[in-house]
Amino acid sequence: MIGKSTELRWIETGIAAGIAASALYPLILFAPLPFVATVTLAALLGPAIGAASLGLRALLRLGDDSVASTLGAVSNLLAGALFTAMVLVQLAVRHGQPPAADGLVGVWLGLDVAWDVYIGLGTLCFAWAAARHPRFGWRFALPGLAIGALVVALNLWTFPTPPAEAGSVDVGPLVGLWYLAATVQSWRSLGWARERTGTPPA
């Protein structure tokens, strides 16, 4: 019996990680969780974003072996690490409440902008790679390009303050929705991916 290809395993892993990231992100931001639970979820979200991005890259490269999907994965891996660092710095400062806490606010604001810029660049790259992909196309590419460009532009325009705290628009939820849609489309594309990789149906 022929086993699953490495590409298909990455795609399936990316789908699971994408679903996990879509659930973790709003929980960290909005749910009234215990301190330890928030720290744990924040530590898990970065790797989930990274694994989801590698899975999306594997699927996109089956249709178009472009540099853009790899650049998107690299940018999002960095974004996931920066997000985790940002949240852990925030939690550490607020929990410990050291005398210099006010001076450390600039640290997490800088990390906040850095995470947004990298996730925006990753979205731009993934959307560009999706444009010529038979399972995605321009209906996914155009919103992704617009959202990614808006995230990068707004964060650079309002730096060092994140757009939401500068009285501008928070595009973060739109980024999350775009990746959730990409995750759902990846799940719907599993049959196509099995054919492309020569893997028998499950």
Summary of the structure (lengths in Angstrom):
residues: 202
radius of gyration: 17.9
end to end distance: 11.4
largest distance: 63.8
contacts: 692
relative contact order: 0.15
helix: 82%
strand: 0%
